[in-house]
Amino acid sequence: MGKFYYGGQAVMEGVMMRGPKTISIAVRKEDKSLIVHKEDVTSIGERFPILKKPFIRGTVSLVESLVIGMKALTFSANQFASEDEQEELSPKEMVLTLGLSFGLAILLFVVLPAFLTRLIGQYMQSTLLINFVEGLIKLVLFLLYIVGISFLSDIKRFFQYHGAEHKVINAYEAGEELTVENVRKHSRFHMRCGTNFITIVLILNIFIFTLVTGGARLAFFPRVGAHLLLIPVVAGVSYEVLRFLGKEDAPNWAKALARPGLATQIITTREPDDSQIETAILALKEVMGADQSSNEKAIV
């Protein structure tokens, strides 16, 4: 049986780790104690095997990761709220929250770039150049966004836990015992990071959009519509690319392609302190103890 490649994400003052059938959330409370929550998860791909096929599983994994991530963030936030302020998102509230987040992302990374491209594109003759400029605008907006939020104190700690998560995963995949001393020496960067996934999406979108539209010079609304229709396609292809880049035996030329995404982790991760590393170790150990029966890779 192959080794399972665990994934996870940072949450408020903690880390969530995901296994094939279980998630574990470890949170450092205000009194410095640690609380752990474990929950069984079942991918919809288990009920509908076709959803586990290449180029389809990427979109499914993305949606499931968003739902699980939202639940994990809600759990961690509740650890710092009074009993009256604690809340549990209902399915309706979950859909509404994710829909709002998705809508804001579309406005920022689809509608706004298309509008700016419309203003700039009138001075360009090459459709390929127009598409490249639009992709560059998206990358710049993404970088400006993560740089902007990185100055917030809460986000700085969030990024430290993100770094702790990566370090623990790297130590695990190196086959080392999960101790603070062993984990500390590992890199805070990881090939399968969600930041890397977003960067790959933004880059591949340029080429897939150009290929599908056949180099046509689209007006504003058709351009936005085409980008929206291609979201599942771009996500599916990007997921397969990320899986390939994350393989231990990936060729050097492939790893070179991942460098732009790894570079963004300079912003989205920070060096964690020992208590944050300890929190991430606990999250991984708890989920490892619950299930180790799959070899599907998860985005970290």
N, C-alpha and C positions, 0 to 999 in steps of 0.2 A: 504493500500500500504506500502510495507516494506521500510525501510530507505536505501537509496542508499549508497554504500560504495565507496567513491571517492578514486582515486589514482592519481599519478602524478610523477614528477621527477624534479630534479634541472636542471637549465640551466645557461648560463653565466649571473651572477649577477641577478638571478631571479628564479622563480618557475613556472612550468607548472602544472596545475591541469586538470584532465580529468573527465567529466561526461558521462552520457549514450549517449548523442548526441552532446556534445559541449566540446571544450577544451578552457582553458583560460591561457594566458601567461602573467605574471607580471614581469617587468624588472625594476631594479633601474638604472637609467642613471647616467652619470658622474656628472651632476649637482644636483644629489640626488632626482630628480623628478621621479615619477613612470609612466610607460607607460603600458597599458594593451591591449592585442590583443585577440579577441575571434574568434573562427572559428568552424563551424559545422563539425562534423565527423559522418560518417555512417559506421558501421562495415559491412564487407562483409557477416557476419552471418545473417544480416537482409534480404539479398536477397537470401541466400542459408541456410535455417534453419538447414540443416544437419551439417553445420560447427559449430553450437552452442552445439552440442552433447558432452557429457563428453569424454575426452581423444582425441578429435579432436580440441575442442575449445582452448586448451592450445597452440598448435602450431600456430593457427590463431591469438590468442591474442598476442603472442610473436612477430610475424611478424608485426602486426599492431602497436604494441607499439614501435618497432624499427623505423618504418616509421614516426609515429607521433613525436617521440622523436627527430629524425633527423630534422624534420621541425621546431620544437620548438627551437632547438639549433641554427639553421640557423637564425631564427627570432631574437633571443637574441644577436647573434654575430653581426647582421646587425645594432643593436642599438649603436654599438661602432665603426662603420666603416663610412668612408666618403661616400657621395652619389655615387662616382665613384667605390668604393670598394664593395658596397652592392651587394648581389647576391641572386637570387631565383633559387633553384635547380629544374631543369626540371626532368620529370619522368625518362629519360635516365640517368641523372647525379645521381639521387637518387638510382637507381638500381646499378649503378657502384660503388657509395660510400658504400652502404650496402654490395655489393658483395665483395669489397676489405676488409671491416671490418670483414665480415664473414670468408673470406679466411685467414686473419691474425689470427683470433681466432682458426680456424682449425689447422693451423700450430703450434700455441702455446699450445693448449689444446688437440689436437688429435695426430698429427704427431710426435711432440717432445716427449710426454709421451710414445708413442708406440715405438719410437726409443730407448729411455732410458730403457724401459721395456725389449726390445730385448737384450740389453747389460747385464742387471741384471738377466733376466729370465733364462739364461743358467746355473746359479748356483742354481736354484730352481727346485724342483721336483713337487710341488703342483701347479696346474693351478689356484686354488682359491687364493693361496697366490700371484701368479703373477698378477692376476686381482686386488687384494687388493693393491698391491704395485703400480700398474699403477694408480689406483684411488688416492692413497696418493700423488703420484707425481703431479697429476693434481691439487689437493688441495694446495700443497706447491707452485706450480707455480702461482696459482691464488692469494694466500696470498702475495707472493713476488711482484707480479704485483701491487696490490692495495697499499701495503706498500710503494713501490718505487714511485708511482705517488703522494702519499700523501704528499711528501716533497716539491712538486711544489707549489709555492705561489697561483697560480690561482686555483689549485685543492683544496687547503685548503679552499678557499672561496666557491668553488663549494660544498664541503662536508658540509660547514656550512649551505648553502641553502638546502642541502639534509636533514640536521637535522631540519631545520625550517619547511620543508614540513611535516616531520613525526610528529613534535610537533603539528602542526595545525590539521592534520588528527586525531591524538589521542584526541585532545581537542574536535573536532567535534563529534567523536564517543562516547565520554564521555557525550555528551549532553550539553556541556558548551557554554556560549556565547563566540564568537570569538573575544577576546580582547588580546592585547599583554600580559597583566598581567596574564590572565587565561592560555594562551598558554604556557608562559614561564615555568610554573611549571610541564608541562607534559614531558614524556620521549622522547628522540630523537630516540629511537628504535621502530620499528614497525614489526609485524609478517609478513605482506604481502610485505615486501620490496623486490625489485628486487635482492638485494645482497643475501637475504635469498633463493630466487628462484634458483640462480646460485649454491649456496652451496648444496641445495637439489638435483639439477641436477647432480652434481659431485659425490654425495654419492650414489644416486639411480642407476647411470650409472654402478657402480661396480656390483650390484646385477642383474640388467636387462641384462647386457652384459653376465654375467656368465650363467644366466638362458637360454637365447636365443641360445648361442653358445654350450650349453650342456657340458660345462667344457672342450671343445676341446682346444688344445694348438695351437693357430693360429700363422702363420708366420707374418712378418711385414706388407706386403701389404694387405693380407686378414684381418688382425686385424684392420688396418686403415679403410678399406672398410666397415667392419661390424659396426664400431663405427659411420661412416657417415650415414649408412642406419638406424641406431637406433636413430638418433637425434630426429626425430618427435615423436617416441615412448617415449623416455626418457622425452622430453619436455612435452608431453601430460600427462604422469603419474605425473610428478613433479608439474604441474599446479594444478591437482586435489588434490595432497597432500597439496600444499600451501593453497588452498581454505579451506580445512578441518582444517588445523592448525590455519587459520585466523578467524574461527568462534568464537563468543563470548562464546559459551558453549562447546568449545573443552575441552576434558578431560586433566587432568594434565599430564598424561603420554605422550599425543600427544604434549603438549606444551614443554615438556622436549626434545622431538626430534628436536624441532626448535632452541634449544639453540646454536648449532654450527653456524647456520646462523645469529642469533641475535648477537653472539659474533663478527662476522666479521663487524658488523655495528659500533663497537668501532673504526674501521679504516675508514669506508666510510661515517660516519657522524661526525659532530663537533657541539659543542654548538653554536647556532647562536646568533647574537646581536639583539637588539630590531628592528632595521630597516629591518633586514632580516626576522624576524617573521612577521612584518607588511606587507612585500611583499608577503609572503606566504598566509597570511590571505586574502589579496586583491584578489589573484588568485583564492582561494577557493570560496570566496563570489561571485565573478563574474560568475563562472561556476555554482554555486548553483542557482543564480538568473536566469540563462538561461534555465536550465532543471533539474528536479528532478523526473524523471518518470521511473527509472529502478532500479532493485535491484541486478544487476550483479556486482560481486566484481572485482576490478581492482588491478593490481600489483602496489604497491607504492614503 
